[in-house]
């Protein structure tokens, strides 16, 4: 599989009144063509910042790229100008946002919102673009697209609006789709419809997807590879099977056991993670999960662990899995 | 065992310009002492309205609600004030349900003040500290304001407040849906410990079906203002009988790739229809793949199909 996206040692900070917040710290990953990568973690762990940084949607300032590279088809996006990015955004990389209620323009007909992108990127006339808008709405299974393009977003239900969002994102057949919590605001039955749609589009159009979510069920359904983030860092990465069947980092384990599983007994307790994530104004010197970890050792407080490879696909950032720790046992 | 709550034909309609919005339409159920009844359904199905009507935060349109053999819906203001000591509620949004200008001490003490329980300010303070301690907060938190707390901690303050009058029955309206996964488990464990210690009875409203399965003894499934199915939670999840329950359960993604990818899902088409001026017949008929003529003309009865397993569907025997 050829590499579509390669993120190398990405570091992003926000300059605030109280000082610098290191939201993303030393994040690296690669994404192959047609691959689905899920980024999971709690709110505030940096997953949305990481994803928005790829498409350069972070307002600068307060955000700034402190270091690292984002190589998309071999070109570094960090150094691109806004004008160059406009050619990439919507055409090669698109994004679907969490809240379909607020990310559509309420004063603009849905057809026009879809056509906007087509006219910009594909040099079509409005009439041609409208035809294409009808086609694409049909593709995302919005019933009666000819009628629907002349309606406003408030006439659409939540699930239908998310379909429109996906239509806008997919209209110019992008190589990469970034989906930021695309189903979080939706009910389960509608969530199932949207996930089904995304899988179908991905197979038909060969799009790679970066899926950001905290719902492990959604991840289990869609992801090829998974990145687990905590306090701005990747703590574990691997294929879906690596992470679900053989989680290694204590945080990943706790995350997996904090949701009730279908085979769980009534009197079994949920594994809660006590405490809350660290403050990133002053990122901890050692491992960021130190405060909440059951296995914390002295070294964890002092030094941040490097990645350990467990297999070709599976890596984690924890002192327990370093070679020295294993030998000690 | 005697039920602590007996709800009979509860109705709550809202007047809207285009007619009546049937938020809760004729639901009946019992809740036994010390149990948790889960109430699930998609947004807009009326589950929160049902919870609020039960403790009479909304004036009911019709029906009866017996709490220990007294009809709460018929009580006058004074009687209601007294019985509210036994009824409490935990709200969904821990950001909006705490007054930002009150200290945690005053927030938690408010129900005590309303019922005139503490004799003096020392007793009031001590009682609040006890309550904070019980939910995993401490004395140092008492003089702080809500904005100084995280979502999980705020929800603990909300729980402490609901425990202040030593209630028997608590309506938990999506108490965890605004919280992160890891914090959800903390709050659920806390709710269960409190239930064990104090013998509380919960009506647990949620849309997270796997959490409801875990926490509830029995579960009711609601759709467009009506109950579709009610059964013990294991029975409901292992042997769903109503076509809606079947679809709903099959839509929950399981956090295990091997199981999730091998599953066959029942996909529901479209969205929940509007609850305004609903047509006669089964509420689910438009999205049901089994629908027959009778489903369009007659509303199905909510019948006990096997012991403790209630289903509202004309075709129950045919389908299962």
HADDOCK unambig.tbl for C-alpha pairs under 7 A between the chains (distance, minus, plus):
assign (segid A and resid 42 and name CA) (segid B and resid 180 and name CA) 6.14 0.50 0.50
assign (segid A and resid 43 and name CA) (segid B and resid 180 and name CA) 6.80 0.50 0.50
assign (segid A and resid 187 and name CA) (segid B and resid 42 and name CA) 5.81 0.50 0.50
assign (segid A and resid 187 and name CA) (segid B and resid 43 and name CA) 6.75 0.50 0.50
assign (segid A and resid 188 and name CA) (segid B and resid 251 and name CA) 5.89 0.50 0.50
assign (segid A and resid 188 and name CA) (segid B and resid 252 and name CA) 6.21 0.50 0.50
assign (segid A and resid 189 and name CA) (segid B and resid 248 and name CA) 6.14 0.50 0.50
assign (segid A and resid 189 and name CA) (segid B and resid 251 and name CA) 5.48 0.50 0.50
assign (segid A and resid 189 and name CA) (segid B and resid 268 and name CA) 6.52 0.50 0.50
assign (segid A and resid 192 and name CA) (segid B and resid 251 and name CA) 5.61 0.50 0.50
assign (segid A and resid 193 and name CA) (segid B and resid 267 and name CA) 6.86 0.50 0.50
assign (segid A and resid 216 and name CA) (segid B and resid 255 and name CA) 5.18 0.50 0.50
assign (segid A and resid 217 and name CA) (segid B and resid 253 and name CA) 4.37 0.50 0.50
assign (segid A and resid 217 and name CA) (segid B and resid 254 and name CA) 4.70 0.50 0.50
assign (segid A and resid 217 and name CA) (segid B and resid 255 and name CA) 3.96 0.50 0.50
assign (segid A and resid 218 and name CA) (segid B and resid 253 and name CA) 5.86 0.50 0.50
assign (segid A and resid 220 and name CA) (segid B and resid 255 and name CA) 5.42 0.50 0.50
assign (segid A and resid 220 and name CA) (segid B and resid 256 and name CA) 5.49 0.50 0.50
assign (segid A and resid 220 and name CA) (segid B and resid 257 and name CA) 4.35 0.50 0.50
assign (segid A and resid 220 and name CA) (segid B and resid 260 and name CA) 6.57 0.50 0.50
assign (segid A and resid 221 and name CA) (segid B and resid 253 and name CA) 6.91 0.50 0.50
assign (segid A and resid 221 and name CA) (segid B and resid 257 and name CA) 5.96 0.50 0.50
assign (segid A and resid 221 and name CA) (segid B and resid 260 and name CA) 5.74 0.50 0.50
assign (segid A and resid 221 and name CA) (segid B and resid 261 and name CA) 5.93 0.50 0.50
assign (segid A and resid 240 and name CA) (segid B and resid 257 and name CA) 6.96 0.50 0.50
assign (segid A and resid 244 and name CA) (segid B and resid 256 and name CA) 6.38 0.50 0.50
assign (segid A and resid 255 and name CA) (segid B and resid 182 and name CA) 6.42 0.50 0.50
assign (segid A and resid 258 and name CA) (segid B and resid 181 and name CA) 6.83 0.50 0.50
assign (segid A and resid 258 and name CA) (segid B and resid 182 and name CA) 5.93 0.50 0.50
assign (segid A and resid 258 and name CA) (segid B and resid 185 and name CA) 5.72 0.50 0.50
assign (segid A and resid 260 and name CA) (segid B and resid 210 and name CA) 6.17 0.50 0.50
assign (segid A and resid 260 and name CA) (segid B and resid 211 and name CA) 6.09 0.50 0.50
assign (segid A and resid 260 and name CA) (segid B and resid 214 and name CA) 6.42 0.50 0.50
assign (segid A and resid 266 and name CA) (segid B and resid 214 and name CA) 6.29 0.50 0.50
assign (segid A and resid 269 and name CA) (segid B and resid 189 and name CA) 6.89 0.50 0.50
assign (segid A and resid 270 and name CA) (segid B and resid 185 and name CA) 5.84 0.50 0.50
assign (segid A and resid 270 and name CA) (segid B and resid 189 and name CA) 6.73 0.50 0.50
assign (segid A and resid 271 and name CA) (segid B and resid 185 and name CA) 6.61 0.50 0.50
assign (segid A and resid 272 and name CA) (segid B and resid 182 and name CA) 5.76 0.50 0.50
assign (segid A and resid 272 and name CA) (segid B and resid 183 and name CA) 6.82 0.50 0.50
assign (segid A and resid 272 and name CA) (segid B and resid 185 and name CA) 4.77 0.50 0.50
assign (segid A and resid 272 and name CA) (segid B and resid 186 and name CA) 5.03 0.50 0.50
assign (segid A and resid 273 and name CA) (segid B and resid 182 and name CA) 5.39 0.50 0.50
assign (segid A and resid 273 and name CA) (segid B and resid 183 and name CA) 6.84 0.50 0.50
